Amino acid sequence: MNKLLEWFGALTAIAFSLLVASNSGNEVLGFVLLFISAIAIGLWAFLGEHYGILLLQFFYATAGIIGVLRWL
C-alpha cells in the first residue's frame, strides 16, 4: 500500500505540472490533481513517519485548493 500511495502521488503531481505548464485550459484539472497528489503523498508520509514531507503536503494541498478557486 505504501508504494502505491508513493507512486500514485508522484504520478499525479507530474500530471499536474504538465497540465499547468502547458497552459492548455486544463488548469482546474491540474490543481485538482495537485490536491489528490498531496493527499496520497501526505498519507504515505504519515504512515512512514516522514513528517517534513507531510508538512510540505499540507502546503501543496492548500495550493491546490487556492488554484481551483482562482480558476473557477
N, C-alpha and C positions, 0 to 999 in steps of 0.2 A: 504494500500500500504506500509506503514512504517513497519508493522510486516512482510510482505512478503520479503522486502529488508533485514531486520534484519536476519530472519531465513534462507533465501537463502544464504546470505553471510556467516553465521555461518556454514551451512552445506557444502558449497563448500570449506571453509577453513579446515574443518575436513577431507574432502576427499583429499585435497592437502597434509595435514600432513601424512595421512596414505599411500598415494602413494609414497611420497618421503622417508618416513621411511622404507617402505617395500623393497626398493632397487630392485624393480621388473622390471626395464627398462621402467617404465612409468613416469619418472621424468618430461619430457616435458609437458605431460598432467597435471601433478601435478602443475607445475609452471603456466600453463595457468589457472588452477582453482584458484590459488592464486591471479592472476591478476583479474579474474572475481569477486572473493570474495571481493577484495579491492574496486572495482568499486561499488558493491552493498552496502557494509557497508559504504563506503565513501558517497554515495548518501543518505543513511539513516542518517548518522551523520550530513551531511549538512542540511537536512530537519529538523532534531531535534535540530539543533544548538549545537551539541556535537563537538566542534572544536578541542579538543585534540585528539579524536578518528579519526577525519578527517585527521589531520596531520599524525597520525600513518598509515592511509590507503595510503597516498602518498608514504610512505616508503615501505609498502608491495607491492604496485603496481610496484614500481621501482625494488624491489627484484624479483618480478615475471618476469619482462622483462629481467633482468640480468640472471635469472635462465634459461629461454627459450633460450636466445642467447648463453649461455655457453654450453648447452646440444645439440645444433644443430650442 
